[in-house]
Amino acid sequence: MRIEVLGTGCPKCKATMANAQKAVAELGIRAEVVKVEDLMEIVSRGVMMTPALVVEGQIKVVGRTPTVDEIKKWLL
């Protein structure tokens, strides 16, 4: 499974990354959690506000930090 956090490094982006990593750890699943910071890449996906969370190519949330529990639901 591939989870991407799209964002430039703001506090909300860092919190989203931490929450995604925690959700993966708590579920005990195998997943690659990566940070996408390239602005052109982010915009090319249609994301105009960060942070954004992408699971398996599907945008799950844009413009806010999802909770660990929200992320867990998207991963199951």
C-alpha positions as CSV (number, residue, x, y, z in Angstrom):
1,M,0.0,0.0,0.0
2,R,1.2,3.5,-0.8
3,I,0.3,6.5,1.3
4,E,1.3,10.0,0.2
5,V,1.3,13.2,2.2
6,L,1.3,16.2,-0.1
7,G,2.6,19.3,1.4
8,T,5.5,21.7,1.6
9,G,6.6,21.1,5.2
10,C,4.2,23.3,7.2
11,P,3.2,22.2,10.7
12,K,-0.1,20.7,9.4
13,C,1.8,18.7,6.8
14,K,4.2,17.4,9.4
15,A,1.2,16.4,11.7
16,T,-0.5,14.6,8.8
17,M,2.7,12.7,8.1
18,A,3.0,11.7,11.8
19,N,-0.7,10.7,11.9
20,A,-0.3,8.6,8.8
21,Q,2.7,6.8,10.2
22,K,1.0,6.2,13.5
23,A,-2.1,4.8,11.8
24,V,0.0,2.4,9.8
25,A,1.9,1.3,13.0
26,E,-1.3,0.9,15.0
27,L,-2.9,-1.2,12.3
28,G,0.2,-3.3,11.9
29,I,0.0,-3.1,8.1
30,R,2.7,-2.9,5.5
31,A,2.6,0.5,3.8
32,E,5.0,2.9,2.3
33,V,4.4,6.4,3.7
34,V,6.0,9.1,1.5
35,K,6.1,12.9,1.6
36,V,5.6,14.8,-1.7
37,E,6.9,18.3,-1.4
38,D,7.3,19.3,-5.1
39,L,4.7,22.1,-5.6
40,M,4.4,21.3,-9.4
41,E,3.6,17.6,-8.5
42,I,1.0,18.6,-5.9
43,V,-0.7,21.1,-8.3
44,S,-0.6,18.5,-11.1
45,R,-2.8,16.3,-9.0
46,G,-5.4,19.0,-8.6
47,V,-4.6,19.8,-5.0
48,M,-4.7,23.5,-4.3
49,M,-4.5,23.4,-0.5
50,T,-2.2,21.4,1.7
51,P,-1.9,19.1,3.5
52,A,-3.5,16.4,1.4
53,L,-3.5,12.7,2.0
54,V,-3.5,10.2,-0.9
55,V,-4.1,6.5,-0.4
56,E,-3.4,4.2,-3.3
57,G,-3.7,7.1,-5.7
58,Q,-7.0,8.3,-4.3
59,I,-7.2,11.7,-2.6
60,K,-8.8,11.3,0.8
61,V,-8.5,14.8,2.4
62,V,-7.3,18.2,1.3
63,G,-6.6,21.3,3.4
64,R,-6.7,19.9,6.9
65,T,-4.9,17.3,9.1
66,P,-6.9,14.1,9.4
67,T,-6.9,12.2,12.7
68,V,-5.3,8.9,13.2
69,D,-8.7,7.3,13.4
70,E,-9.8,8.8,10.1
71,I,-6.7,7.6,8.4
72,K,-7.2,4.1,9.8
73,K,-10.7,3.9,8.3
74,W,-9.2,4.7,4.9
75,L,-6.6,2.1,5.2
76,L,-8.9,-0.8,6.0
